[in-house]
Amino acid sequence: SFAYFTIKDRLPQILTRVIDTLHRHKNEFFEEHGEKGVEAEKRAISFLSKLRNELQTDKPVTPLEDELPDAALWNQYLDYQRNLSNGNGEPSWFQSPWLYVECYMYRRIHAALAQNPPIDNFDVFKEGKAQNFFESQEAIIALCTYFQELLKNIKDLDEKQLQEELFKLLQVSLWGNKCDLSFSAGADSSQKSSPLQSLENLIPYILVNDMEKLWSLLVNARKGNTEKSNIRVDIILDNAGFELVSDLVLADFLLSSKLADEVHFHGKSIPWYVSDTTKLDFNWTIKKLQAANHMWMSRCGINWEGNLKKGIWVYHDHMFWTLPHDFSSMAEVAPDLYADLQKSNLLLFKGDLNYRKLTGDKKWEYSVPFHQALNKFHPAPLCSLRTLKSDTQVGLKPGQGEQIQASDPEWMVSGKYGVVQFDAAA
């Protein structure tokens, strides 16, 4: 299965890159922290080399030994996995659910640094995320330029034109999800060309296209809003770099077109899945745009900083997003987060990992309804914008998956297909 290939090949490659990154920063650690920095780097590398060896030799998954706030929840989850195995021995790297051991690896990478001050705040994936941003420069310029031109006459657009623009920016945000570094094990995955050029040609690759339902939801929320309460959209972010910029443009459009009054972003509280957005990445991206020597890029950055200051954009990170649990257990494990999401009019879940956690990462029949796969996770109307990079997919028409499988055996894992998949909540 693709899971086997991921654990056998991709994850060790990612660990090797992490170790290499620490090696390369040795001098920097020495300049900043003296011998203490070098000692910490050595300890972190030895911790990670041991982790790589455990993974490659299929050792049992061990409890976390650090004092970080989520350690107890992780260790409870390991007990839960032990009970699932019905006495068939300890959960190990190759004898456990893929989602669990993959999340577990990233949590152990975090521990390797967090337990080794003074380099405990070093993000081993930062360089790759920055590189993705700089290498996607042309696409970012094209998108910011398009968007700033659009803003000039957004007040004059009729409903049909607004809908067209929303659909365009949803698609840019959808296909922006191809730029995923954990998928390429950290190799280059930047967006080189203008993302708007190819949208027409990509429509046939959207296997479930519920954009009309999103439009109806937002328009009806606006029309039926008699209490004049704020219409809130939440975006559960995925990758930094080009994808993040495409999400920020979409968020700005929702406000500028009056389809929403506030947008809440949810990122990761620790470095995760190589290219996932943390608060540092979020702020860094807006600062870099502001400082760009391109008029429209810099205008976007300045406006977005303003949205954050005014409180119409809000950034959150909650440790639940970096736990191994799928979302159906959120109400129980993180009731505060679930209650917050219930205040939203629409939740947009970006990317493949969020889709796996929405659907429990199971080997579903393709035609199982999305609503069923969500397993009672319905805090608010939600939509997944995801390109397929793992072999779980629901909500297809009968025969649709089998038909694509016949002509394109890699369809579920190539990132070539996408879904805009909506569920209206309970």
C-alpha positions in Angstrom: 0.0 0.0 0.0 1.0 3.6 -0.2 1.2 3.6 3.6 3.9 1.0 3.4 5.9 2.9 0.8 5.6 6.1 3.0 6.9 4.5 6.2 9.6 2.4 4.4 11.0 5.1 2.1 9.5 8.6 2.6 9.7 9.0 6.4 13.4 7.8 6.7 14.3 10.3 3.9 12.6 13.1 5.9 14.5 12.1 9.0 17.8 12.1 7.1 17.1 15.6 5.8 16.3 16.8 9.3 19.6 15.4 10.6 21.4 16.9 7.7 19.8 20.3 8.4 21.0 20.2 12.0 24.6 19.3 10.9 24.6 22.3 8.5 23.6 24.7 11.2 26.3 23.6 13.6 28.4 26.8 13.2 25.3 29.0 13.6 24.4 27.2 16.9 28.0 27.7 18.0 28.0 31.4 17.1 24.7 31.9 18.9 25.1 29.7 22.0 28.8 28.6 22.1 29.6 25.1 23.2 26.1 24.6 24.7 24.6 25.0 21.2 26.9 22.4 19.7 26.3 19.9 22.6 22.5 20.4 22.1 22.9 19.8 18.3 24.8 16.5 19.0 22.1 15.3 21.4 19.3 16.1 19.0 21.1 14.3 16.2 21.7 11.2 18.3 18.0 11.2 19.4 16.9 11.5 15.7 19.4 8.8 14.5 18.0 6.5 17.1 14.4 7.3 16.0 15.3 6.5 12.4 16.8 3.2 13.4 13.6 2.3 15.4 11.5 3.1 12.4 13.6 1.2 9.9 13.8 -1.9 12.1 10.1 -1.9 13.0 10.6 -1.4 16.7 7.6 -1.0 19.0 6.3 2.6 19.4 7.6 3.9 22.8 5.8 6.3 25.1 6.9 9.9 25.0 9.3 10.8 27.8 9.3 14.6 27.5 7.4 17.0 29.8 5.6 18.8 26.9 1.9 19.7 27.5 0.5 17.1 25.1 2.7 14.1 26.2 0.0 12.6 28.4 -2.5 12.7 25.5 0.0 11.0 23.2 0.7 8.3 25.8 -3.0 7.7 26.3 -3.4 7.3 22.6 -0.6 4.7 22.6 -2.5 2.7 25.2 -5.6 2.9 23.0 -3.6 1.5 20.1 -2.3 -1.3 22.4 -5.8 -2.2 23.2 -6.8 -2.2 19.5 -4.1 -4.8 18.7 -6.0 -7.5 20.8 -2.9 -8.8 22.4 -1.0 -9.1 19.1 2.0 -7.5 20.6 3.0 -3.9 20.9 2.1 -1.4 18.2 5.2 -1.0 16.0 6.2 1.2 13.1 5.0 -1.2 10.4 2.1 -2.8 12.4 0.2 0.3 13.2 -2.2 2.7 11.5 -0.3 4.9 9.0 -1.8 8.1 10.3 -0.8 7.4 13.9 2.9 6.5 13.2 3.4 9.3 10.8 2.1 11.9 13.3 4.1 10.2 16.0 7.3 10.7 13.9 6.8 14.4 13.6 6.0 14.7 17.4 9.3 12.8 18.1 11.2 15.2 15.8 9.7 18.1 17.8 10.8 16.4 21.1 14.4 16.0 19.8 14.7 19.8 19.7 12.3 20.8 22.5 14.3 18.7 25.0 17.6 20.2 23.9 17.8 23.9 24.8 19.3 26.3 23.7 18.3 25.1 20.2 14.8 24.1 21.4 13.0 26.8 19.2 14.8 25.8 16.0 12.4 24.8 13.2 14.2 22.1 11.2 11.7 22.7 8.3 12.0 26.5 8.2 14.5 26.6 5.3 12.4 24.4 3.0 9.3 26.5 3.7 11.1 29.7 3.0 12.6 28.2 -0.2 9.2 27.2 -1.4 8.0 30.8 -0.9 10.9 32.3 -2.8 10.8 29.8 -5.6 7.1 30.4 -6.1 7.7 34.1 -6.4 6.4 34.4 -10.0 3.1 32.7 -9.1 2.7 34.8 -6.0 3.3 38.0 -8.0 0.7 36.8 -10.6 -1.8 36.1 -7.9 -1.3 39.3 -5.9 -1.5 41.3 -9.1 -4.6 39.6 -10.3 -6.2 40.1 -6.9 -5.3 43.8 -6.5 -6.7 44.5 -10.0 -9.9 42.7 -9.0 -10.2 44.8 -5.8 -10.3 48.0 -7.9 -13.7 47.2 -9.3 -15.1 44.6 -6.8 -17.9 47.0 -5.8 -19.2 47.0 -9.4 -19.4 43.2 -9.8 -22.8 41.7 -9.9 -23.7 38.5 -8.2 -22.8 36.2 -11.1 -19.3 37.9 -11.5 -18.7 37.6 -7.7 -19.5 34.0 -7.9 -17.1 33.4 -10.8 -14.3 35.2 -8.9 -15.0 33.1 -5.7 -14.8 29.9 -7.8 -11.5 31.0 -9.4 -9.9 31.7 -6.0 -11.2 28.5 -4.5 -9.6 26.6 -7.3 -6.3 28.5 -6.9 -6.4 27.6 -3.2 -7.3 24.0 -4.0 -4.5 23.5 -6.5 -2.1 25.4 -4.3 -2.3 22.3 -2.1 0.0 20.5 -4.6 2.9 22.4 -3.1 3.5 20.0 -0.3 7.0 19.2 1.0 6.1 16.2 3.1 4.8 14.6 -0.1 8.0 15.2 -2.0 10.0 14.3 1.1 11.2 17.9 1.1 12.3 18.1 -2.5 11.3 21.2 -4.5 7.5 21.5 -4.9 7.1 25.2 -5.6 4.5 26.8 -7.9 6.4 28.1 -10.9 3.8 29.4 -13.3 0.8 31.7 -12.9 -1.8 29.6 -11.1 -4.7 31.3 -12.9 -3.7 30.3 -16.4 -4.5 26.6 -16.1 -7.7 26.6 -14.1 -10.0 25.8 -17.0 -7.9 22.7 -18.0 -8.0 21.4 -14.4 -11.8 21.4 -13.9 -12.1 17.8 -15.1 -9.7 16.7 -12.3 -12.0 18.0 -9.6 -13.7 14.7 -8.7 -16.3 16.3 -6.3 -17.1 19.9 -7.0 -19.4 21.5 -4.4 -18.4 25.1 -5.1 -22.1 26.0 -5.8 -23.0 24.8 -2.3 -20.4 27.0 -0.7 -21.7 30.0 -2.7 -25.3 29.3 -1.7 -24.3 28.9 1.9 -22.4 32.3 2.0 -25.0 34.2 0.1 -27.9 32.8 2.2 -26.0 33.6 5.4 -25.6 37.2 4.2 -29.3 37.5 3.2 -30.7 35.7 6.3 -28.5 37.7 8.7 -31.2 39.6 10.5 -29.4 39.9 13.8 -26.5 41.5 11.9 -24.1 39.0 13.6 -20.7 38.6 12.0 -20.4 36.0 9.3 -17.4 34.0 10.1 -15.3 31.7 7.9 -12.6 29.5 9.4 -9.7 28.2 7.3 -7.8 25.2 8.7 -4.5 25.8 7.1 -2.1 23.3 5.5 1.2 24.2 3.8 3.2 27.4 4.1 4.7 28.9 0.9 2.5 29.4 -2.1 -0.5 27.5 -0.7 -0.7 29.9 2.3 -0.6 32.9 0.0 -3.5 31.4 -2.0 -5.4 30.9 1.2 -4.8 34.5 2.3 -6.0 35.9 -1.0 -9.1 33.8 -0.7 -9.7 35.1 2.8 -9.2 38.7 1.7 -11.7 38.2 -1.2 -14.3 36.8 1.3 -14.0 40.0 3.3 -13.7 42.4 0.3 -16.8 40.9 -1.4 -18.7 41.1 1.9 -19.3 37.3 1.8 -17.7 37.2 5.3 -17.0 39.7 8.1 -14.2 37.8 9.8 -11.8 35.0 8.9 -10.2 32.8 11.5 -7.0 30.8 10.5 -5.9 27.7 12.3 -2.3 26.6 12.0 0.0 24.2 13.8 1.5 24.8 17.2 4.7 22.9 16.3 6.6 22.3 13.1 4.6 19.5 11.3 4.6 17.4 8.2 7.6 19.3 6.8 5.7 22.3 5.3 2.7 22.9 7.5 2.1 26.5 8.6 3.0 27.6 12.1 2.4 31.0 13.6 6.0 32.0 12.8 5.4 31.0 9.1 2.2 32.9 9.0 3.7 36.1 10.3 6.9 35.7 8.3 4.9 35.3 5.1 3.0 38.5 5.7 6.2 40.4 6.6 8.0 39.1 3.5 5.1 40.2 1.3 5.1 43.7 2.9 8.8 44.1 2.3 8.6 42.8 -1.3 9.8 45.2 -4.0 6.7 44.5 -6.0 3.9 46.9 -5.6 1.0 44.5 -5.5 2.8 41.9 -3.3 3.6 44.6 -0.8 0.1 46.0 -0.9 -1.3 42.6 -0.1 1.1 42.3 2.9 0.3 45.7 4.2 -3.5 45.1 3.9 -3.2 41.7 5.6 -1.2 43.0 8.5 -4.0 45.6 8.8 -6.7 42.9 8.9 -4.8 41.2 11.8 -4.5 44.5 13.7 -8.2 45.2 13.2 -9.1 41.8 14.4 -11.1 40.8 11.3 -8.4 38.2 10.7 -7.5 36.0 13.7 -4.8 33.4 13.9 -5.2 30.5 16.3 -3.1 27.4 17.0 -4.4 24.6 19.1 -2.4 21.5 20.1 -5.2 19.3 18.9 -4.2 19.8 15.3 -0.8 18.1 16.0 -2.3 15.1 18.0 -2.8 11.7 16.3 -6.6 11.8 16.8 -9.0 12.1 13.9 -11.5 14.9 14.1 -14.4 12.7 15.2 -12.8 12.7 18.7 -12.3 16.5 18.8 -15.5 17.2 20.9 -14.1 14.8 23.5 -10.4 15.5 23.4 -10.5 19.3 22.7 -14.0 20.5 23.6 -12.8 24.1 23.7 -11.7 23.9 20.1 -14.9 22.2 19.0 -17.0 24.9 20.7 -15.0 27.6 19.0 -15.5 26.0 15.5 -19.2 25.8 16.3 -19.3 29.6 16.1 -18.3 29.5 12.4 -20.6 29.8 9.4 -18.2 27.7 7.3 -15.1 25.7 8.0 -12.6 25.2 5.1 -10.2 22.3 5.7 -7.2 22.6 3.5 -5.2 19.6 2.3 -4.7 15.9 2.5 -3.8 15.4 6.2 -7.0 17.3 7.2 -9.0 15.1 4.9 -7.4 11.9 6.3 -8.4 13.1 9.8 -11.9 14.1 8.7 -12.6 10.7 7.3 -10.6 8.7 9.9 -8.1 7.7 7.2 -10.0 4.5 6.5 -10.1 2.3 3.4 -13.6 3.4 2.6 -15.6 2.3 -0.5 -15.3 5.4 -2.8 -19.1 5.9 -2.9 -19.6 6.1 0.9 -21.2 9.5 1.6 -18.8 12.2 3.0 -21.3 12.8 5.8 -21.0 9.2 7.0 -17.2 9.2 6.9 -17.1 12.3 9.1 -18.4 10.0 11.9 -20.5 12.7 13.7 -17.9 15.5 13.3 -20.2 18.4 12.5 -19.3 21.5 14.4 -20.5 23.7 11.5 -20.9 23.4 7.7 -17.6 22.3 6.4 -15.7 21.9 3.1 -12.5 20.0 2.3 -10.3 21.6 -0.4 -7.8 18.8 -1.0 -5.6 17.3 -3.7 -5.4 13.6 -3.4 -2.0 12.4 -2.0 -3.1 9.4 0.1 -5.4 6.5 -0.7 -8.6 7.4 1.1 -11.5 9.0 -0.8 -15.2 9.1 -0.2 -18.3 10.7 -1.7 -17.7 9.7 -5.3 -20.5 8.6 -7.7 -20.9 4.9 -8.1 -18.2 3.5 -10.4 -16.3 6.9 -10.6 -13.3 5.7 -8.6 -13.1 2.4 -10.3 -13.2 4.1 -13.7 -10.3 6.4 -12.9 -8.4 3.5 -11.3 -8.6 1.6 -14.6 -6.9 4.4 -16.6 -4.7 6.0 -13.9 -3.6 3.5 -11.2 -1.8 6.3 -9.2 -4.8 8.6 -9.1 -5.2 8.6 -5.3 -1.6 9.6 -4.5 -0.3 11.7 -7.3 -1.8 15.1 -6.3 -3.2 15.4 -9.8 -6.9 15.1 -8.7 -8.7 17.3 -6.2 -12.0 17.7 -4.4 -14.1 20.6 -3.1 -16.2 18.5 -0.9 -19.0 20.0 1.3 -21.0 18.8 4.2 -23.9 20.9 5.5 -23.3 19.7 9.2 -25.9 17.9 11.3 
